[in-house]
Amino acid sequence: MIQNLHDVIQLIESDWCNKRVLVVGDVMLDRYIWGQVERISPEAPVPVVHVAQHSQRPGGAANVAMNVAGLGAKAILFGFSGNDDAGNALEDSLRAAGVVPHLTRVSSHPTTTKLRILSGKQQMLRLDTEQSTGYPREACDSLIAAVEAALAEADAVVLSDYAKGCLSEEICQRVIAAARSREIPLLVDPKQLNFTRYRGATTICPNLKELSAVVGISMKEPEALLSAGQSLVPQLGLACLTATLSEKGIAVLTEESRWIAPAVARQVFDVSGAGDTVIATLALALASRLKMETGVQLANIAAGVVVGKVGTVPVTRNELLTSLTPEIELSTEEKVLTRESLQVRVSAWRSSGQSIVFTNGCFDLLHVGHISLLEEARRAGDRLIVGINSDDSVRGLKGPTRPVVHERNRGRILAALAAVDAVIVFDEPTPLRLITDLKPDVLVKGGDYSEDTIVGAAEVRSWGGRIKIVPTVEGFSTTKLIAKAATGEDQALLDVKTTAF
């Protein structure tokens, strides 16, 4: 369970869009040829791939930036690319995804490109185009100057090292020093056999294989390996070392302690790009001043999303929120939302193919009639949103003695019901504006309404939605409950035949 879940959800839904993350490192273009294998070539014992489609995506450090942008933040990318078609295609893809590319073009080097050939979901072959020798002095100076200028408005920095020549020791140390002087968290995804070029970073995020290669201890000795990782923290002047442990999760190592966040169980199709997702999510968590442990938990959840995809594909904010749904459903506070947060939540539900149901009312004193309505409404779709009139709105409809229960408490009580996925308070006499903003797939009301008298019915039908009328449960009403409480007469509810509203 993520601690301070309410604050975390608010950050994801509202605050991350204001964060700026600089990503510096080895950018690549990942190209794919998708097809099917139906026979072996007569020319050689190799499969023949019948090509069905081509695709391409930003990779390497560019995929880290894609993950940052996908999570809703501002991603500014720095690196080297060639003066070639692949460099143009990379920049076009980045801009289309909302990433701001500051790529220094270098004529002597091609844009690093990986071409993967797949049959179904199985990778058959990979062809790499790259030149990993050092970049010209003037290109390095230009990159450093651009990064240092952008640091003034940065909330976090990621050094994404794929050992393709961008992150020399000088570039690493210049960027790390500049970030430290501004107290900006800096995270490193390493590929070097020596971590000294990353000294002074906030954290370095190796996987087990990378950590094993650096400290010279076998992956078969996890205790000794993690202990060696802890010893690197003071040696390199880190706040901590964050090691990804594959199916075992992510370990946060300090000089004197270690903490492991278990991995989120998912079906794994492709682990490529998972490390990019981890460091992007963790960078946003630290940019928001969340605890490292909380950031690691979020990173684990985000990584669990991308390993279920084929190829290098970034996570999105909607996917992260959807993956947090089990924890959200255990907290009533996370179900009572503002309009802005609700629209983000609805977008996340729709992105996963879920249908939206809406109903509304005062729900002043919750009773069996309300419960019946809400359960029937929930059966009409995948997610149920309940709009409740604010206290001022209720007074305008019911008189000065109502409501009996404050709007905040009415919202929390409704949110505690398993049938309810979200609650929102509205001030208007009717929920029409709310309905038009949310565009539910199904609009539900109680049995004393007809479609002609339901507010928003025409609008819902206009975008292809439908109206559902739920029969009322006779014998229950808030008005009679209040009368019973006032008079103490048990008989007051026996002859009531009214609606749930």
C-alpha positions as CSV (number, residue, x, y, z in Angstrom):
1,M,0.0,0.0,0.0
2,I,1.4,3.4,-1.0
3,Q,1.7,5.8,1.9
4,N,0.0,9.2,1.5
5,L,-2.0,7.8,-1.4
6,H,-4.2,10.9,-1.6
7,D,-1.2,13.2,-2.0
8,V,0.3,10.9,-4.6
9,I,-2.8,10.7,-6.7
10,Q,-3.2,14.5,-6.6
11,L,0.4,14.8,-7.8
12,I,-0.2,12.4,-10.7
13,E,-3.5,13.9,-11.7
14,S,-2.7,17.6,-11.2
15,D,0.9,18.5,-10.4
16,W,3.0,16.4,-12.7
17,C,1.8,18.5,-15.7
18,N,3.8,21.4,-14.1
19,K,7.1,19.5,-13.7
20,R,10.0,19.9,-16.1
21,V,12.5,17.0,-16.4
22,L,15.7,17.3,-18.4
23,V,16.8,14.0,-20.0
24,V,20.4,13.9,-21.2
25,G,22.0,10.9,-23.0
26,D,22.2,8.5,-25.9
27,V,19.2,8.9,-28.1
28,M,18.1,6.2,-30.5
29,L,15.5,5.4,-33.1
30,D,13.8,2.0,-32.6
31,R,12.5,0.6,-35.9
32,Y,10.3,-2.5,-36.2
33,I,9.4,-4.8,-39.0
34,W,6.3,-6.8,-38.1
35,G,5.4,-10.0,-39.8
36,Q,4.7,-13.7,-39.7
37,V,6.9,-16.8,-40.2
38,E,5.3,-19.5,-42.3
39,R,8.3,-21.3,-43.8
40,I,12.1,-21.8,-43.8
41,S,14.1,-20.3,-46.6
42,P,15.3,-22.7,-49.3
43,E,18.5,-20.6,-49.6
44,A,19.6,-21.1,-46.0
45,P,18.2,-22.6,-42.7
46,V,16.6,-19.3,-41.7
47,P,12.9,-18.3,-41.2
48,V,11.2,-16.3,-43.9
49,V,9.3,-13.3,-42.4
50,H,6.3,-12.2,-44.4
51,V,6.3,-8.4,-43.7
52,A,2.9,-7.0,-42.6
53,Q,3.9,-3.5,-41.3
54,H,6.7,-1.1,-40.4
55,S,6.8,1.2,-37.3
56,Q,9.3,3.3,-35.5
57,R,9.6,4.9,-32.0
58,P,12.1,7.0,-30.0
59,G,14.4,4.8,-28.0
60,G,17.3,5.0,-25.5
61,A,17.3,8.3,-23.7
62,A,14.6,9.4,-26.1
63,N,12.3,6.7,-24.6
64,V,13.0,8.1,-21.1
65,A,11.7,11.4,-22.3
66,M,8.7,9.7,-23.9
67,N,7.9,8.2,-20.6
68,V,8.2,11.5,-18.8
69,A,5.8,13.1,-21.4
70,G,3.5,10.2,-21.3
71,L,3.1,10.6,-17.5
72,G,2.0,14.2,-18.1
73,A,5.1,16.2,-17.4
74,K,7.3,18.4,-19.6
75,A,10.3,16.5,-21.1
76,I,13.2,18.3,-22.5
77,L,15.7,16.0,-24.3
78,F,19.4,16.6,-24.9
79,G,21.7,14.3,-27.0
80,F,23.4,13.8,-30.3
81,S,22.0,12.7,-33.6
82,G,23.2,12.4,-37.2
83,N,22.4,14.7,-40.1
84,D,20.3,11.9,-41.6
85,D,16.7,10.8,-42.2
86,A,16.7,8.8,-39.0
87,G,17.5,12.0,-37.1
88,N,14.7,13.8,-38.8
89,A,12.3,10.9,-38.1
90,L,13.4,10.9,-34.4
91,E,12.8,14.6,-33.9
92,D,9.4,14.4,-35.6
93,S,8.3,11.5,-33.4
94,L,9.5,13.3,-30.3
95,R,7.6,16.5,-31.1
96,A,4.5,14.6,-31.9
97,A,4.6,13.1,-28.4
98,G,5.1,16.4,-26.7
99,V,8.8,16.1,-26.0
100,V,11.0,19.1,-26.6
101,P,14.1,17.9,-28.5
102,H,17.4,19.7,-28.2
103,L,19.5,17.3,-30.3
104,T,22.9,18.4,-31.5
105,R,23.4,17.2,-35.0
106,V,26.8,15.6,-35.7
107,S,27.7,14.9,-39.4
108,S,30.4,12.4,-38.5
109,H,28.0,10.1,-36.6
110,P,24.8,8.4,-37.8
111,T,21.7,8.5,-35.6
112,T,21.8,5.4,-33.5
113,T,19.2,3.1,-34.9
114,K,18.0,-0.4,-33.9
115,L,15.9,-2.3,-36.4
116,R,14.0,-5.3,-34.9
117,I,12.3,-7.9,-37.0
118,L,9.5,-9.7,-35.3
119,S,7.2,-12.6,-36.0
120,G,4.0,-12.1,-34.0
121,K,5.4,-11.1,-30.6
122,Q,8.7,-12.9,-31.0
123,Q,11.8,-11.0,-31.9
124,M,13.7,-12.8,-34.6
125,L,16.7,-10.4,-35.3
126,R,18.1,-7.0,-34.5
127,L,20.2,-4.8,-36.8
128,D,22.1,-1.9,-35.2
129,T,23.4,1.2,-36.9
130,E,25.7,3.2,-34.6
131,Q,29.1,4.7,-34.0
132,S,30.2,4.8,-30.4
133,T,33.5,6.7,-30.7
134,G,33.8,10.1,-29.0
135,Y,31.9,13.2,-30.3
136,P,33.6,16.4,-31.5
137,R,34.7,18.9,-28.8
138,E,32.4,21.6,-30.2
139,A,29.4,19.3,-30.1
140,C,30.0,18.4,-26.5
141,D,30.5,22.1,-25.5
142,S,27.2,22.9,-27.3
143,L,25.3,20.2,-25.4
144,I,26.7,21.2,-22.0
145,A,25.8,24.8,-22.5
146,A,22.3,24.0,-23.6
147,V,21.7,21.7,-20.5
148,E,23.2,24.3,-18.1
149,A,20.9,27.0,-19.5
150,A,17.8,24.8,-19.1
151,L,18.6,23.8,-15.5
152,A,17.2,27.1,-14.3
153,E,13.7,25.9,-14.7
154,A,14.2,22.1,-14.2
155,D,12.7,20.0,-11.4
156,A,14.8,16.9,-12.1
157,V,17.5,15.6,-14.4
158,V,18.0,12.1,-15.8
159,L,21.3,10.9,-17.3
160,S,20.4,8.0,-19.6
161,D,23.7,6.3,-20.5
162,Y,23.5,3.6,-23.2
163,A,27.3,3.6,-23.7
164,K,26.9,5.2,-27.2
165,G,29.4,8.0,-26.5
166,C,27.2,10.9,-25.4
167,L,27.8,10.8,-21.6
168,S,31.5,11.3,-21.3
169,E,32.9,11.8,-17.8
170,E,33.2,15.5,-18.5
171,I,29.6,15.9,-19.5
172,C,28.4,13.8,-16.6
173,Q,30.4,15.8,-14.0
174,R,29.5,19.2,-15.5
175,V,25.8,18.4,-15.5
176,I,25.9,16.7,-12.0
177,A,27.7,19.7,-10.5
178,A,25.3,22.2,-12.0
179,A,22.3,20.2,-10.8
180,R,23.7,19.8,-7.2
181,S,24.4,23.5,-7.0
182,R,20.7,24.1,-7.6
183,E,19.6,21.2,-5.4
184,I,17.9,19.5,-8.3
185,P,17.6,15.7,-8.0
186,L,19.7,13.9,-10.6
187,L,19.2,10.3,-11.5
188,V,21.5,8.0,-13.6
189,D,20.6,5.0,-15.7
190,P,24.2,3.5,-16.1
191,K,25.8,1.4,-18.7
192,Q,29.5,1.9,-17.8
193,L,31.7,-0.7,-16.0
194,N,32.9,2.0,-13.6
195,F,30.4,4.3,-11.9
196,T,32.9,7.0,-11.0
197,R,31.8,9.3,-13.8
198,Y,28.4,9.5,-12.0
199,R,29.8,10.5,-8.6
200,G,27.7,13.1,-6.9
201,A,24.4,12.0,-8.4
202,T,21.3,11.7,-6.2
203,T,20.9,8.1,-7.2
204,I,22.2,5.6,-9.7
205,C,19.7,3.0,-11.0
206,P,21.5,-0.1,-12.3
207,N,19.9,-3.5,-12.8
208,L,21.4,-6.6,-11.2
209,K,23.6,-7.5,-14.2
210,E,25.0,-4.0,-14.3
211,L,25.7,-3.9,-10.6
212,S,27.3,-7.3,-10.8
213,A,29.7,-6.2,-13.5
214,V,30.7,-3.0,-11.6
215,V,31.4,-4.6,-8.2
216,G,32.6,-8.0,-9.5
217,I,30.2,-10.2,-7.5
218,S,28.0,-12.8,-9.1
219,M,24.3,-12.3,-9.5
220,K,24.0,-15.7,-7.8
221,E,25.1,-14.1,-4.5
222,P,22.4,-11.5,-4.0
223,E,23.2,-10.7,-0.4
224,A,26.9,-9.9,-1.1
225,L,25.9,-8.1,-4.3
226,L,23.5,-5.7,-2.4
227,S,26.0,-5.2,0.3
228,A,28.6,-4.1,-2.3
229,G,26.0,-1.8,-3.7
230,Q,25.5,-0.2,-0.3
231,S,29.3,0.4,-0.1
232,L,29.1,2.4,-3.3
233,V,26.8,5.0,-1.8
234,P,29.4,6.8,0.4
235,Q,32.2,6.1,-2.2
236,L,30.3,8.0,-4.9
237,G,28.6,10.6,-2.7
238,L,25.1,9.4,-3.5
239,A,21.9,9.8,-1.5
240,C,21.2,6.2,-2.3
241,L,21.6,3.5,-5.0
242,T,18.4,2.2,-6.6
243,A,18.9,-1.4,-8.0
244,T,16.2,-3.1,-10.1
245,L,16.0,-6.7,-9.2
246,S,13.9,-8.0,-12.1
247,E,11.0,-10.1,-10.8
248,K,12.0,-9.4,-7.2
249,G,11.3,-5.7,-7.4
250,I,13.5,-2.6,-6.8
251,A,16.0,-2.2,-3.9
252,V,16.8,1.2,-2.3
253,L,20.3,1.0,-0.8
254,T,21.9,3.4,1.5
255,E,25.1,3.0,3.4
256,E,23.3,1.6,6.5
257,S,20.0,0.3,5.2
258,R,18.2,-1.5,2.4
259,W,14.6,-1.6,1.4
260,I,13.0,-3.6,-1.3
261,A,9.7,-2.8,-3.0
262,P,8.2,-6.1,-4.4
263,A,7.6,-6.2,-8.2
264,V,4.0,-6.0,-9.4
265,A,2.9,-9.3,-10.9
266,R,2.2,-9.0,-14.6
267,Q,2.4,-11.2,-17.7
268,V,5.8,-10.3,-19.3
269,F,6.0,-9.9,-23.1
270,D,9.0,-7.7,-23.5
271,V,11.3,-6.1,-20.9
272,S,12.9,-3.7,-23.3
273,G,12.3,-0.1,-22.1
274,A,11.3,-1.1,-18.6
275,G,14.4,0.6,-17.1
276,D,13.5,3.8,-19.0
277,T,10.0,3.7,-17.4
278,V,11.4,3.1,-13.9
279,I,13.8,6.1,-14.0
280,A,11.3,8.4,-15.6
281,T,8.7,7.6,-13.0
282,L,11.2,7.9,-10.2
283,A,12.5,11.2,-11.5
284,L,8.9,12.7,-11.4
285,A,8.5,11.3,-7.9
286,L,11.7,13.0,-6.7
287,A,10.8,16.2,-8.6
288,S,7.6,16.2,-6.5
289,R,9.6,15.7,-3.4
290,L,8.1,12.3,-2.7
291,K,10.1,9.9,-0.5
292,M,12.3,7.6,-2.4
293,E,10.4,4.5,-1.2
294,T,7.1,6.0,-2.5
295,G,8.8,6.8,-5.9
296,V,10.1,3.3,-6.1
297,Q,6.6,1.8,-5.5
298,L,5.2,4.0,-8.3
299,A,8.1,3.0,-10.6
300,N,7.4,-0.7,-9.9
301,I,3.8,-0.2,-10.9
302,A,4.7,1.7,-14.0
303,A,7.3,-0.9,-15.1
304,G,4.6,-3.6,-14.6
305,V,2.6,-1.8,-17.3
306,V,5.3,-1.7,-20.0
307,V,6.6,-5.2,-19.7
308,G,3.1,-6.3,-20.8
309,K,3.7,-4.6,-24.1
310,V,5.8,-5.6,-27.1
311,G,8.7,-3.3,-28.1
312,T,9.9,-0.1,-26.5
313,V,6.7,1.6,-25.5
314,P,6.4,4.3,-22.8
315,V,3.9,4.2,-20.0
316,T,1.1,6.9,-19.8
317,R,-0.5,8.7,-16.9
318,N,-3.8,7.0,-17.6
319,E,-2.2,3.5,-17.5
320,L,-0.5,4.4,-14.2
321,L,-3.7,5.6,-12.7
322,T,-5.5,2.5,-13.9
323,S,-2.9,0.3,-12.3
324,L,-3.4,2.2,-9.0
325,T,-7.1,1.5,-9.1
326,P,-7.0,-1.4,-6.6
327,E,-5.4,0.9,-4.0
328,I,-7.8,3.8,-4.9
329,E,-10.8,1.5,-4.4
330,L,-9.7,0.9,-0.8
331,S,-9.6,4.6,0.1
332,T,-12.9,6.5,0.2
333,E,-10.9,9.8,0.1
334,E,-9.6,8.9,-3.3
335,K,-13.1,8.6,-4.8
336,V,-14.4,12.0,-3.9
337,L,-13.0,14.2,-6.7
338,T,-12.9,17.7,-8.1
339,R,-14.1,18.2,-11.7
340,E,-10.5,18.4,-13.0
341,S,-9.4,15.2,-11.2
342,L,-12.6,13.4,-12.2
343,Q,-11.9,14.2,-15.9
344,V,-8.4,12.8,-15.6
345,R,-9.8,9.7,-13.9
346,V,-12.5,9.3,-16.6
347,S,-9.8,9.6,-19.3
348,A,-7.8,6.8,-17.6
349,W,-10.9,4.6,-17.5
350,R,-11.8,5.2,-21.1
351,S,-8.2,4.6,-22.3
352,S,-8.6,1.1,-20.9
353,G,-11.9,0.6,-22.7
354,Q,-14.2,1.0,-19.7
355,S,-17.7,2.4,-20.0
356,I,-18.9,5.3,-17.8
357,V,-22.2,5.4,-15.9
358,F,-23.6,8.5,-14.2
359,T,-26.3,9.1,-11.7
360,N,-27.1,11.9,-9.3
361,G,-29.1,13.0,-6.3
362,C,-29.0,14.6,-2.9
363,F,-28.4,11.3,-1.0
364,D,-29.0,13.1,2.3
365,L,-29.7,10.1,4.5
366,L,-28.5,6.9,2.7
367,H,-31.2,4.2,2.7
368,V,-32.1,0.9,1.0
369,G,-33.7,2.7,-2.0
370,H,-30.4,4.5,-2.6
371,I,-28.4,1.3,-2.4
372,S,-30.7,-0.5,-4.8
373,L,-30.4,2.4,-7.3
374,L,-26.6,2.5,-7.1
375,E,-26.1,-1.2,-7.5
376,E,-28.4,-1.3,-10.5
377,A,-26.6,1.7,-12.0
378,R,-23.2,0.0,-11.5
379,R,-24.4,-3.1,-13.4
380,A,-25.1,-0.8,-16.4
381,G,-21.3,-0.2,-17.1
382,D,-17.8,-0.5,-15.9
383,R,-17.5,2.6,-13.7
384,L,-20.1,4.5,-11.8
385,I,-19.9,8.2,-11.1
386,V,-22.3,9.7,-8.5
387,G,-23.0,13.4,-8.6
388,I,-24.3,14.9,-5.4
389,N,-25.9,18.3,-4.8
390,S,-23.8,20.6,-2.6
391,D,-25.3,21.8,0.7
392,D,-26.3,25.1,-0.9
393,S,-27.9,23.3,-3.8
394,V,-29.8,21.0,-1.5
395,R,-31.2,23.9,0.5
396,G,-32.4,25.5,-2.7
397,L,-34.2,22.3,-3.6
398,K,-35.4,21.0,-0.2
399,G,-35.6,24.0,2.0
400,P,-33.5,25.6,4.8
401,T,-33.5,22.6,7.1
402,R,-31.8,20.4,4.6
403,P,-29.4,18.7,4.2
404,V,-29.1,16.8,7.4
405,V,-25.7,15.4,6.4
406,H,-22.9,17.7,5.3
407,E,-21.8,17.3,1.6
408,R,-18.3,16.1,2.6
409,N,-19.8,13.3,4.7
410,R,-22.4,12.4,2.1
411,G,-19.6,12.1,-0.4
412,R,-17.4,9.9,1.9
413,I,-20.3,7.6,2.8
414,L,-21.2,7.1,-0.9
415,A,-17.5,6.5,-1.8
416,A,-17.4,3.7,0.8
417,L,-19.8,1.7,-1.3
418,A,-18.3,-1.0,-3.6
419,A,-20.7,0.0,-6.4
420,V,-19.4,3.5,-6.5
421,D,-16.2,4.4,-8.3
422,A,-16.2,8.2,-8.0
423,V,-18.2,11.0,-6.3
424,I,-18.4,14.6,-7.2
425,V,-20.2,17.5,-5.5
426,F,-21.9,20.1,-7.8
427,D,-23.4,23.4,-6.9
428,E,-25.9,23.9,-9.7
429,P,-29.6,23.0,-9.3
430,T,-29.1,20.3,-12.0
431,P,-26.1,18.2,-13.1
432,L,-26.4,19.2,-16.8
433,R,-23.0,20.9,-17.1
434,L,-21.4,18.0,-15.3
435,I,-23.0,15.5,-17.6
436,T,-21.9,17.4,-20.7
437,D,-18.4,17.7,-19.4
438,L,-18.1,14.0,-18.6
439,K,-20.1,12.6,-21.5
440,P,-21.2,9.3,-19.7
441,D,-22.1,6.3,-21.8
442,V,-25.1,5.6,-19.5
443,L,-27.3,8.0,-17.5
444,V,-29.3,6.4,-14.7
445,K,-32.3,7.7,-12.7
446,G,-35.0,6.4,-10.4
447,G,-38.3,5.0,-11.5
448,D,-40.5,8.0,-11.0
449,Y,-38.7,9.7,-14.0
450,S,-39.4,9.3,-17.7
451,E,-36.7,9.9,-20.3
452,D,-38.4,13.2,-21.2
453,T,-38.0,14.5,-17.6
454,I,-34.4,13.4,-17.0
455,V,-31.9,16.3,-17.1
456,G,-29.2,15.5,-19.6
457,A,-31.1,12.7,-21.4
458,A,-31.1,14.4,-24.8
459,E,-27.5,15.3,-24.5
460,V,-26.5,11.7,-23.6
461,R,-28.4,10.3,-26.5
462,S,-26.8,12.9,-28.8
463,W,-23.3,11.3,-28.4
464,G,-24.6,7.7,-28.6
465,G,-25.2,7.1,-24.9
466,R,-28.3,5.5,-23.4
467,I,-30.7,6.1,-20.5
468,K,-31.5,3.6,-17.9
469,I,-34.5,3.9,-15.5
470,V,-34.2,1.9,-12.3
471,P,-37.5,0.9,-10.5
472,T,-37.9,2.5,-7.1
473,V,-37.9,0.6,-3.9
474,E,-41.2,1.5,-2.2
475,G,-41.3,2.3,1.5
476,F,-38.1,4.3,1.8
477,S,-37.3,8.0,1.6
478,T,-35.0,10.5,3.2
479,T,-38.0,12.8,4.1
480,K,-39.7,10.0,6.1
481,L,-36.4,9.0,7.8
482,I,-36.1,12.5,9.0
483,A,-39.8,12.5,10.2
484,K,-39.2,9.3,12.0
485,A,-36.2,10.7,13.8
486,A,-38.1,13.8,14.7
487,T,-41.2,12.1,16.1
488,G,-39.7,8.8,17.3
489,E,-42.6,7.0,15.6
490,D,-41.6,3.7,14.0
491,Q,-44.8,3.6,12.1
492,A,-43.7,6.6,10.0
493,L,-42.0,4.5,7.3
494,L,-44.6,1.8,6.9
495,D,-47.0,3.4,4.5
496,V,-44.5,5.4,2.5
497,K,-44.6,4.8,-1.3
498,T,-42.1,7.3,-2.8
499,T,-38.9,7.4,-4.8
500,A,-35.3,7.1,-3.6
501,F,-34.8,10.8,-4.2
